[in-house]
Amino acid sequence: MARYKLTYFNLRGRAELTRLTLSAAGQDFEDNRISYEDFLKIKNDLPQNQLPILEFDGQTLPQSLTIVRYLAREYGLYGNNNLESATVDIVLDTLVDTYSALVKVFSEKDETIKKQLAKTLSDTGMPQLISIFGKILRQNNGGDGWIVGTKMTVADLALYTLFDDLTGGVYGSDLAKSFLADEKLKSHFDRVKQQKRIADWIEKRPTTER
Ligand SMILES: N[C@@H](CCC(=O)N[C@@H](CS)C(=O)NCC(=O)O)C(=O)O
């Protein structure tokens, strides 16, 4: 039986970075994907009434990035010193900013406002955020390696999963334009994807729209 049980919906969403982290760490896990109806049955018993949660050794952790940071510290995927960990945190926090910008647009109900917001996001907001990731990547080894140090961390996985979402289509491919135009970001994406444990996970994971 797997030591870790990750419970979330049948989506990549807020759980995919944990799935990638557990895969990179070589840890077997139960990928428990539940329906919204089943979520409602357990909602009140969850630590923060939301998913994802990670259960292991009698513990239950909520908050997707708390889970990711916990696992990263456990399995050496959080950089080699405090400063490297801070750079990993910069990437994770910028990831949160990026998804907040995406959610703001995609949760807008008024179609006219939504169109305007989407245009601003793809013309200026997203290129700006993507150029920040490009700058961070280039600070180490000119952008030809990992975000920090000489091995992959959860910062690399975070960037991978963001661009996986953006190029996957559900948010509209326009948003990925400046990512695709940046050779260093593009080859970093492929570098992560080609890591054996990551490639194995991508190969076996269920296909979902987001
Ligand atoms: N900050 C939390 C947010 C968790 C969250 O928003 N979960 C959503 C799914 S992505 C959820 O459980 N929604 C159902 C609900 O709130 O009733 C995290 O990163 O884990």
The ligand as a MOL file (V3000), in Angstrom:
LIG
                    3D

  0  0  0     0  0            999 V3000
M  V30 BEGIN CTAB
M  V30 COUNTS 20 19 0 0 0
M  V30 BEGIN ATOM
M  V30 1 N -5.4240 27.6250 -1.1070 0
M  V30 2 C -6.0330 26.3250 -1.2560 0
M  V30 3 C -7.2520 26.4640 -2.1200 0
M  V30 4 C -8.0060 25.1560 -2.2180 0
M  V30 5 C -9.1900 25.2770 -3.1570 0
M  V30 6 O -9.5980 26.3730 -3.5920 0
M  V30 7 N -9.7730 24.1040 -3.4540 0
M  V30 8 C -10.9190 24.0570 -4.3310 0
M  V30 9 C -10.6260 23.1820 -5.5400 0
M  V30 10 S -9.3040 23.8180 -6.4940 0
M  V30 11 C -12.0770 23.4110 -3.5880 0
M  V30 12 O -11.9100 22.5480 -2.7460 0
M  V30 13 N -13.2860 23.8500 -3.9630 0
M  V30 14 C -14.5310 23.3300 -3.4420 0
M  V30 15 C -15.0980 24.1730 -2.3440 0
M  V30 16 O -14.4430 25.1250 -1.8820 0
M  V30 17 O -16.2250 23.8940 -1.9630 0
M  V30 18 C -5.0070 25.3510 -1.8700 0
M  V30 19 O -4.1150 25.8170 -2.5970 0
M  V30 20 O -5.0880 24.1500 -1.5950 0
M  V30 END ATOM
M  V30 BEGIN BOND
M  V30 1 1 1 2
M  V30 2 1 2 3
M  V30 3 1 2 18
M  V30 4 1 3 4
M  V30 5 1 4 5
M  V30 6 2 5 6
M  V30 7 1 5 7
M  V30 8 1 7 8
M  V30 9 1 8 9
M  V30 10 1 8 11
M  V30 11 1 9 10
M  V30 12 2 11 12
M  V30 13 1 11 13
M  V30 14 1 13 14
M  V30 15 1 14 15
M  V30 16 2 15 16
M  V30 17 1 15 17
M  V30 18 2 18 19
M  V30 19 1 18 20
M  V30 END BOND
M  V30 END CTAB
M  END
